[in-house]
């Protein structure tokens, strides 16, 4: 599927928003603050904040560290992100998403 530059930009933005939302939901489900997750993952609180707010992309090592700290695999997170993207496309974003 060939995408235009703008369509690709929109897809990347959606992916980052969903990824950040999914990680935040997992963090909240574990009753962790951003600082606590950062400490468990050996990353900065700013990195956690940037990912959750879809401010920029996430490196594979950071993604792996966050998943390990949350007790999930990267594969599990990626599958969740795919499911949520499909849901958002079908039903719209939830009130607590990045764009809300």
C-alpha positions as CSV (number, residue, x, y, z in Angstrom):
1,X,0.0,0.0,0.0
2,X,1.7,3.2,-1.2
3,X,1.1,6.2,1.0
4,X,1.5,9.8,0.3
5,X,3.9,11.8,2.5
6,X,1.0,13.2,4.5
7,X,-0.6,9.9,4.9
8,X,2.6,8.4,6.1
9,X,3.1,11.2,8.6
10,X,-0.5,10.6,9.8
11,X,0.1,6.9,10.2
12,X,3.3,7.5,12.2
13,X,1.6,10.0,14.4
14,X,-1.3,7.6,15.1
15,X,1.2,4.8,15.9
16,X,3.1,7.0,18.4
17,X,-0.1,8.2,20.0
18,X,-1.4,4.7,20.4
19,X,1.9,3.3,21.7
20,X,2.1,6.1,24.3
21,X,-1.5,5.5,25.3
22,X,-1.0,1.8,25.7
23,X,2.2,2.2,27.7
24,X,0.5,4.7,30.0
25,X,-2.5,2.4,30.5
26,X,-0.1,-0.4,31.4
27,X,1.8,1.9,33.8
28,X,-1.4,3.0,35.5
29,X,-2.6,-0.6,35.7
30,X,0.6,-1.4,37.7
31,X,0.0,1.6,39.9
32,X,3.3,3.2,38.9
33,X,4.2,6.8,38.6
34,X,6.3,7.9,35.6
35,X,9.2,8.3,38.0
36,X,8.7,4.7,39.3
37,X,8.5,3.2,35.9
38,X,11.6,5.1,34.8
39,X,13.5,3.8,37.7
40,X,12.4,0.2,37.1
41,X,13.3,0.5,33.4
42,X,16.6,2.4,34.0
43,X,15.5,5.3,31.7
44,X,14.7,9.0,32.6
45,X,11.3,10.2,33.7
46,X,11.5,12.5,30.7
47,X,11.8,9.6,28.3
48,X,8.7,8.0,29.8
49,X,6.8,11.3,29.6
50,X,7.9,11.9,26.0
51,X,6.7,8.4,24.9
52,X,3.4,8.7,26.7
53,X,2.7,12.1,25.1
54,X,3.9,10.9,21.7
55,X,6.4,13.7,21.5
56,X,8.9,11.7,19.5
57,X,9.7,8.1,18.5
58,X,10.9,5.4,20.9
59,X,14.1,3.5,20.4
60,X,14.0,-0.3,20.5
61,X,16.2,-0.5,23.6
62,X,13.9,1.9,25.5
63,X,10.8,0.1,24.4
64,X,12.4,-3.2,25.5
65,X,13.3,-1.7,28.9
66,X,9.8,-0.3,29.5
67,X,8.2,-3.6,28.5
68,X,10.5,-5.5,30.9
69,X,9.7,-3.1,33.7
70,X,6.0,-3.6,33.1
71,X,6.3,-7.4,32.9
72,X,5.2,-7.7,29.3
73,X,7.0,-8.6,26.1
74,X,7.6,-6.3,23.2
75,X,5.5,-8.7,21.1
76,X,2.6,-8.3,23.5
77,X,2.9,-4.5,23.4
78,X,3.0,-4.5,19.6
79,X,-0.1,-6.7,19.4
80,X,-1.9,-4.4,21.8
81,X,-0.9,-1.3,19.8
82,X,-2.2,-3.0,16.6
83,X,-5.5,-3.8,18.3
84,X,-6.0,-0.3,19.8
85,X,-5.1,1.3,16.4
86,X,-7.9,-0.7,14.8
87,X,-10.3,0.2,17.6
88,X,-9.5,3.9,17.3
89,X,-10.0,3.9,13.6
90,X,-13.3,2.2,14.0
91,X,-14.7,3.9,17.2
92,X,-12.6,7.0,17.6
93,X,-10.1,7.9,20.2
94,X,-11.0,7.6,23.9
95,X,-11.4,10.8,26.0
96,X,-8.0,10.2,27.8
97,X,-6.0,9.9,24.6
98,X,-3.2,12.3,23.7
99,X,-5.4,14.4,21.4
100,X,-8.2,14.8,24.0
